[in-house]
C-alpha cells in the first residue's frame, strides 16, 4: 500500500502536465483547427533546492509498433544518494491520430505507463512528469531501456508521435534527506501472458521484511475491454457482452493462493466515449498517469524467503478465459532487513469472502442493466526479524454498483457507476501497532446520445477520491485527502468533413489534495478548446 507523505501543498508524487498560456477572455463559439495544449490540474512533483543532474533516457519518434531500445547510465556527478528522482516526458504530434498507449521500461522495470492526447491538424505539444524515486535501486546501475507508444501512420492517420524522456536526480543534502526507497525492484522472471492472466517466477532475497507488488492494470485500447464497465451478460442485447457482465477485479496469487484483490480504475482515454472533443485540453483522471494498483504481500514474505522461485500470477476476473484485452505488467518492491541474512516467518491467515456478482436486465424501449459486485480478503503473516517478531495483517474490501441504460441502436448509451476499494494494513511488533487505511472511491456518470442531424453529444462526470490515514498506538500520525473531479459536455456532427462538424465542448477539472498543514486546490476550465479558467482555491 502506498504511504502518502504530504509535506507541502504541492508535495504529491504523480504525473502532471505543464500549464500553458493564460486563460482566454472570450472563447470561440465552436472548435477550430487548433486548440490549447493538454493540461491537468494535478500538482507538480515537489523537488528540493539541491544540486541536480539530468539524464536523457529516450529521444525518439513512433510511427509503428517497433520499440525504442537504448541504454541508461546513472549520472556520474550526483552520486547514488538522491532525495528525489523525477521522470519528465515531452511529446509532440500533429495531423490526425488516435490516442495511443505506451510504456517505458528501465532494466525491465515499468517506470511509466501512459497514453497520448489526440492532436489538432496544426499540432500539439505536451509535457508530463512523474515521481519515480521508488525505483532508485534500479536506477543506480546501468540498465537497458525499452519504450513503446504503439502507433499507425498511413494515408489517413498522419500523426507521428515524437517524445523525449529524461530523468532528473536531486541529491540528498542538508534537510533534504536520502529518500527511503525499496532495497530492490524486481520483475517476474519467465513471465508469460495468457488472455487476462499474467504470471511468472519470483525469487526474493532471503532477508525480505516488506514486499509490495504494483500492477499497471489497463483495459487495452480498442475492443470491449477498453470499456469493461459497459459490458452486459451474454443474454442481453448489446454490442459488448461477457458472460458475467461488467464486474472486474484485479487479483494476485502466490503459488496459487489468493494474496491480493483490487478494483481497477475506470480509465477513459482521450478518444473515449466516441467523443475526443471532451478530452482535447483536459484529459480524464489518470489518462496520462496510469498509476499502478498496489498490494502489500508482506504476509507471504515468510513463504517467499526460502530462496526458491515462487509463482506469482495476476489475473482480471470477469474476462472470458483466454480472451485478451488487459495489460498487467508487475513490479515487486522489496525492503530488506540489513541486520539479518535470513528472515523466517509464516502465513497465519488467508480468508476470502464469497464473491458477489449479480445483474438484473430489464428489456423495453430503454433497456437497463443494474449490476452489483464485491469481494473481501484478509491475509496475515509474521516475520522473525532482527528487531523482533512483526505481524502484518492486510484487509481489503471491494464493492461495485452500476446502472447501464441504452436503446436498440445504442444511439443512447449511459452509465452511472461507483467502485469502492477499502484497504487496511496493520503492522504489529514490540511497540504500538501501526494502522494505515486507504479508502478509494471511483465514480462515473456519463451518457452519449445521437440526435437530429446525426449530432453526437457526450456528457461525463468522473471522480477519483482517496482518504488515507495512519495511526500509531491509536493516535493519528499522518493523513491525506484526494478529490480529483472531471466534468465535460461536448457535441459534434458525425460523418462529415472536419469543417462541417461544428463541434462545441466545455470541460472542467478540480483537483484537491489536503494533508497536515497543507492545501492544494486547483481548478481548470475550457470552452471550445480554449482555457477559460486556471484558479487556486487555497
Residue pairs with C-beta under 8 A, 6 or more apart in sequence:
1 212
1 294
1 295
1 296
1 394
1 423
1 425
1 436
1 438
2 294
2 438
3 436
3 470
4 12
4 468
4 478
4 480
4 515
5 11
5 478
6 12
6 478
6 480
6 513
6 514
6 515
6 516
6 518
7 46
7 515
7 518
8 46
8 518
9 43
9 513
9 518
9 519
9 520
9 538
10 43
10 44
10 45
10 46
10 520
11 43
11 46
11 515
11 518
12 42
12 43
12 45
12 46
12 482
12 513
12 520
13 45
13 130
13 131
13 133
14 42
14 43
14 45
14 130
14 131
14 289
14 291
15 42
15 112
15 114
15 128
15 129
15 130
15 288
15 289
16 40
16 42
16 43
16 44
16 45
16 128
16 129
17 38
17 39
17 40
17 42
17 126
17 127
17 128
17 283
17 288
18 39
18 126
18 127
19 39
19 534
20 36
20 37
20 39
20 531
21 36
21 531
22 531
22 534
23 525
23 530
23 531
23 532
23 533
23 534
24 530
24 531
24 532
27 526
27 527
27 528
27 529
27 530
27 532
28 528
28 529
28 530
29 504
29 528
30 502
30 503
30 504
30 528
31 277
31 280
31 492
31 501
31 503
31 504
31 505
31 528
31 529
32 528
32 529
33 120
33 121
33 122
33 498
34 120
34 121
34 122
34 529
35 120
35 124
35 280
35 281
35 528
35 529
35 530
36 280
36 281
36 526
36 529
36 530
36 531
37 124
37 125
37 126
37 281
38 117
38 124
38 126
38 280
38 281
38 282
38 283
38 288
39 281
39 282
39 524
39 531
40 282
40 283
40 288
40 509
40 511
40 524
41 282
41 484
41 509
41 510
41 511
41 522
41 523
41 524
42 289
42 484
42 511
42 522
43 511
43 513
43 520
43 522
44 129
45 84
45 86
45 129
45 130
45 131
46 84
47 84
47 86
47 168
47 170
48 83
48 84
48 170
48 173
48 175
48 176
49 176
50 83
50 170
50 171
50 172
50 173
50 174
50 176
51 78
51 170
51 171
51 173
52 78
52 168
52 169
52 170
52 171
53 75
53 76
53 77
53 78
53 168
53 169
53 171
54 75
54 166
54 167
54 168
54 169
55 72
55 73
55 74
55 75
55 166
55 167
55 169
56 164
56 165
56 166
57 70
57 72
57 87
57 104
57 106
57 145
57 147
57 165
57 166
57 167
58 68
58 70
58 104
58 145
58 147
58 163
58 164
58 165
59 163
59 164
59 165
60 68
60 147
60 162
60 163
60 164
61 160
61 161
61 162
61 163
62 68
62 100
62 102
62 148
62 149
62 150
62 151
62 160
62 161
62 163
63 151
63 153
63 160
63 161
64 150
64 151
64 152
64 153
65 148
65 150
65 151
66 148
67 146
67 147
67 148
68 145
68 146
68 147
68 148
69 144
69 145
69 146
70 144
70 145
71 142
71 143
71 144
71 145
72 106
72 107
72 139
72 142
72 143
72 144
72 145
72 167
73 142
74 80
74 139
74 140
74 141
74 142
75 169
78 169
78 171
79 171
80 140
81 171
81 172
81 178
82 133
82 136
82 169
82 170
82 171
82 172
82 178
82 179
83 133
83 170
83 171
83 172
83 173
83 176
83 177
83 178
83 179
84 131
84 133
84 169
84 170
84 176
84 179
85 131
85 132
85 133
85 135
85 136
85 139
85 167
85 168
85 169
85 170
86 129
86 130
86 131
86 132
86 167
86 168
86 170
87 104
87 111
87 112
87 129
87 130
87 131
87 132
87 165
87 166
87 167
88 127
88 128
88 129
88 165
88 166
88 167
88 168
89 104
89 112
89 114
89 127
89 128
89 129
89 130
89 163
89 164
89 165
90 125
90 126
90 127
90 128
90 163
90 164
90 165
90 166
91 116
91 125
91 126
91 127
91 128
91 161
91 162
91 163
91 164
92 123
92 124
92 125
92 126
92 161
92 162
93 116
93 117
93 119
93 123
93 124
93 159
93 160
93 161
93 162
94 119
94 120
94 121
94 122
94 123
94 124
94 158
94 159
94 160
95 119
95 121
95 123
95 157
95 158
95 159
95 160
96 119
96 121
96 156
96 157
96 158
96 159
97 116
97 118
97 119
97 151
97 157
97 158
97 159
97 161
98 118
98 152
98 157
98 221
98 271
99 115
99 116
99 117
99 118
99 221
99 269
99 270
99 271
99 272
99 276
100 115
100 116
100 149
100 150
100 151
100 161
100 221
101 113
101 114
101 115
101 149
101 150
101 218
101 220
101 221
101 269
101 327
102 112
102 113
102 114
102 115
102 116
102 147
102 148
102 149
102 150
103 110
103 112
103 113
103 114
103 147
103 148
103 216
103 329
104 110
104 111
104 112
104 114
104 145
104 146
104 147
104 165
105 111
105 145
105 146
105 147
106 135
106 138
106 139
106 143
106 144
106 145
107 138
107 141
107 143
107 144
108 144
108 187
109 135
109 138
109 185
109 187
109 331
110 216
110 292
110 329
110 331
111 130
111 132
111 135
112 130
112 132
112 165
113 216
113 218
113 290
113 292
113 329
114 128
114 149
114 288
114 289
114 290
115 221
115 269
115 270
115 287
115 288
115 290
116 149
116 161
116 270
117 124
117 126
117 270
117 279
117 280
117 283
117 288
118 270
118 271
118 276
118 279
118 280
119 159
120 280
121 498
126 288
128 288
128 289
130 289
132 139
132 167
133 179
133 181
134 181
134 182
134 185
134 333
135 181
135 185
136 179
136 181
137 181
137 182
137 183
137 184
137 185
138 185
139 167
139 169
147 163
147 165
149 161
149 163
151 159
151 160
151 161
153 159
153 160
170 176
172 178
172 179
182 212
182 333
182 334
182 335
183 205
183 334
183 335
183 336
184 205
184 333
184 334
184 336
185 331
185 332
185 333
185 334
186 202
186 204
186 331
186 332
186 333
186 334
187 200
187 330
187 331
187 332
188 198
188 199
188 200
188 201
188 202
188 312
188 330
188 332
189 200
189 201
189 202
189 203
189 309
190 200
190 201
191 198
191 199
191 200
191 330
192 198
192 199
192 200
193 324
194 322
195 319
195 320
195 321
195 322
195 323
195 324
196 225
196 315
196 316
196 319
196 323
196 324
196 325
196 326
196 328
197 313
197 314
197 315
197 316
198 313
198 314
198 315
198 328
198 329
198 330
199 311
199 312
199 313
199 314
200 311
200 312
200 330
201 309
201 310
201 311
201 312
202 304
202 309
202 310
202 311
202 312
202 332
203 307
203 308
203 309
203 310
204 211
204 301
204 304
204 305
204 332
204 334
205 305
205 334
205 336
206 305
206 306
206 307
206 341
206 342
206 343
207 305
207 336
207 337
207 338
207 340
207 341
207 342
207 343
208 301
208 304
208 305
208 334
208 335
208 336
208 337
208 343
209 298
209 301
209 335
209 336
209 337
209 343
209 383
209 385
209 390
210 296
210 298
210 301
210 334
210 335
211 296
211 297
211 298
211 300
211 301
211 304
211 332
211 333
211 334
211 335
212 294
212 295
212 296
212 297
212 298
212 332
212 333
213 252
213 260
213 294
213 295
213 297
213 312
213 330
213 331
213 332
213 333
214 292
214 293
214 294
214 295
214 330
214 331
214 332
214 333
215 250
215 252
215 262
215 292
215 293
215 294
215 295
215 314
215 328
215 329
215 330
216 290
216 292
216 293
216 327
216 328
216 329
216 330
217 250
217 262
217 264
217 292
217 293
217 314
217 316
217 326
217 327
217 328
218 264
218 267
218 290
218 326
218 327
218 328
219 225
219 226
219 227
219 228
219 248
219 264
219 267
219 325
219 326
220 226
220 324
220 325
220 326
220 327
221 269
223 324
223 325
224 230
224 231
224 239
224 240
224 241
224 242
224 325
225 319
225 323
225 324
225 325
225 326
226 269
226 272
226 325
227 240
227 272
228 246
228 248
228 264
228 266
228 318
228 319
228 325
229 246
229 248
229 266
229 402
229 415
229 417
229 444
230 238
230 240
230 246
230 404
230 413
230 415
231 240
231 241
231 242
231 245
231 246
231 318
232 238
232 240
232 241
232 242
232 245
232 246
232 359
232 361
232 369
232 404
233 241
233 242
233 243
233 244
233 245
233 359
233 361
233 369
234 241
234 242
234 243
235 361
236 361
236 367
236 369
237 367
237 408
238 367
238 369
238 406
238 410
239 410
242 318
242 319
242 320
243 320
244 318
244 357
244 359
245 318
245 357
245 359
245 369
245 371
246 318
246 371
246 373
246 400
246 402
246 404
246 417
247 317
247 318
247 357
247 371
247 373
247 400
248 263
248 264
248 316
248 317
248 318
248 319
249 261
249 262
249 263
249 264
249 316
249 317
249 318
249 355
249 373
249 375
249 398
250 261
250 262
250 263
250 264
250 293
250 314
250 315
250 316
250 328
251 258
251 260
251 261
251 262
251 314
251 315
251 316
251 317
252 258
252 259
252 260
252 261
252 295
252 297
252 312
252 313
252 314
252 330
253 259
253 311
253 312
253 313
253 315
254 297
254 300
254 303
254 304
254 310
254 311
254 312
255 303
255 310
255 311
256 311
256 313
257 350
258 350
258 352
258 377
259 295
259 297
259 299
259 300
259 350
259 379
260 295
260 296
260 297
260 377
260 379
260 394
260 396
261 352
261 375
261 376
261 377
261 396
261 398
262 293
262 294
262 295
262 396
262 398
262 421
263 398
263 400
263 419
263 420
263 421
263 440
263 442
264 293
264 316
265 285
265 286
265 291
265 442
265 464
266 417
266 419
266 442
266 444
266 462
267 284
267 285
267 286
267 287
267 290
268 279
268 284
268 287
268 460
268 462
269 279
269 284
269 287
270 276
270 279
270 280
270 283
270 284
270 287
271 279
272 278
272 279
272 284
273 446
273 448
273 458
273 460
274 448
274 456
274 458
275 448
275 456
275 457
275 458
275 490
275 491
275 492
277 490
277 491
277 492
277 503
277 504
277 505
278 284
278 458
278 460
278 488
278 489
278 490
278 505
278 507
279 287
279 488
279 507
280 505
280 529
281 507
281 526
281 529
281 530
281 531
282 486
282 488
282 507
282 508
282 509
282 524
282 526
284 460
284 462
284 486
285 462
285 463
285 464
285 484
285 486
286 464
292 331
295 394
296 392
296 394
296 425
297 304
297 332
298 381
298 383
298 392
298 394
299 347
299 348
299 349
299 350
299 379
299 380
299 381
299 392
299 393
299 394
300 347
300 379
300 381
301 343
301 345
301 381
301 383
302 343
302 344
302 345
302 346
302 347
302 381
302 382
302 383
303 310
303 345
303 346
303 347
303 381
304 310
305 342
305 343
305 344
305 345
312 330
312 332
314 328
314 330
315 328
316 326
316 328
317 355
318 357
319 325
319 326
337 343
337 385
337 386
337 387
338 386
339 386
339 387
340 385
340 386
343 383
343 384
343 385
343 386
344 383
344 384
345 381
345 382
345 383
345 384
346 381
346 382
347 379
347 380
347 381
348 380
348 381
348 382
348 391
349 378
349 379
349 380
349 381
349 393
350 378
350 379
351 377
351 378
351 379
352 375
352 376
352 377
352 378
353 375
353 376
353 377
355 373
355 374
355 375
356 372
356 373
356 374
356 375
357 371
357 372
357 373
358 371
358 372
358 373
359 369
359 370
359 371
359 372
360 369
360 370
360 371
361 367
361 368
361 369
362 368
362 369
362 370
365 407
365 408
366 405
366 406
366 407
366 412
367 405
367 406
367 407
367 408
368 403
368 404
368 405
369 402
369 403
369 404
369 405
370 401
370 402
370 403
370 404
371 400
371 401
371 402
371 404
372 399
372 400
372 401
373 398
373 399
373 400
373 401
374 397
374 398
374 399
374 400
375 397
375 398
376 395
376 396
376 397
376 398
377 394
377 395
377 396
378 393
378 394
378 395
378 396
379 393
379 394
380 391
380 392
380 393
380 394
381 391
381 392
382 389
382 390
382 391
382 392
383 389
383 390
383 392
387 429
387 430
388 429
388 430
389 429
389 430
390 427
390 428
390 429
391 427
391 428
391 429
392 425
392 426
392 427
392 428
393 425
393 426
393 428
394 423
394 424
394 425
394 426
395 423
395 424
395 426
396 421
396 422
396 423
396 424
397 420
397 421
397 422
397 423
398 419
398 420
398 421
398 422
399 419
399 420
400 417
400 418
400 419
400 420
401 417
401 418
402 415
402 416
402 417
402 418
403 415
403 416
403 417
404 414
404 415
404 417
405 412
405 413
405 414
405 415
406 412
406 413
406 414
411 449
411 450
412 447
412 448
412 449
412 450
413 447
413 448
413 449
414 446
414 447
414 448
415 444
415 445
415 446
415 447
416 444
416 445
417 443
417 444
417 445
418 441
418 442
418 443
418 444
419 441
419 442
419 443
420 439
420 440
420 441
421 439
421 440
421 441
421 442
422 437
422 438
422 439
422 440
423 437
423 438
423 439
423 440
424 435
424 436
424 437
424 438
425 435
425 436
425 437
426 433
426 434
426 435
426 436
427 433
427 434
427 435
428 434
431 473
432 472
432 473
432 474
433 472
433 473
434 470
434 471
434 472
435 470
435 471
435 472
436 468
436 469
436 470
436 471
437 467
437 468
437 469
438 466
438 467
438 468
439 466
439 467
439 468
440 465
440 466
441 463
441 465
441 466
442 462
442 463
442 464
442 465
443 461
443 462
443 463
443 465
444 460
444 461
444 462
444 463
445 460
445 461
445 462
446 458
446 459
446 460
446 461
446 462
447 458
447 459
447 460
448 456
448 457
448 458
449 456
449 457
450 456
450 457
450 494
451 457
453 493
454 493
454 494
454 495
454 496
455 491
455 492
455 493
455 494
456 491
456 492
456 493
456 494
457 489
457 490
457 491
458 488
458 489
458 490
458 491
459 488
459 489
460 486
460 487
460 488
460 489
461 485
461 486
461 487
461 488
462 485
462 486
462 487
463 483
463 484
463 485
463 486
464 482
464 483
464 484
464 485
465 482
465 483
465 484
466 480
466 481
466 482
467 479
467 480
467 481
467 482
468 478
468 479
468 480
468 481
469 476
469 478
469 479
470 476
470 477
470 478
470 479
471 477
478 515
478 516
479 515
479 516
480 513
480 514
480 515
481 512
481 513
481 514
481 515
482 512
482 513
483 510
483 511
483 512
483 513
484 509
484 510
484 511
484 512
485 509
485 510
485 511
486 507
486 508
486 509
487 507
487 508
487 509
488 505
488 506
488 507
488 508
489 505
489 506
489 507
490 503
490 504
490 505
490 506
490 507
491 503
491 504
491 505
492 501
492 502
492 503
492 504
493 500
493 501
493 502
493 503
503 528
504 528
505 526
505 527
505 528
505 529
506 525
506 526
506 527
506 528
507 525
507 526
508 523
508 524
508 525
508 526
508 533
509 523
509 524
510 521
510 522
510 523
510 537
511 520
511 521
511 522
511 523
512 520
512 521
512 537
513 519
513 520
513 521
514 520
519 538
520 538
521 536
521 537
521 538
522 534
522 535
522 536
522 537
523 533
523 534
523 535
523 536
523 537
524 531
524 533
524 534
525 531
525 532
525 533
526 532
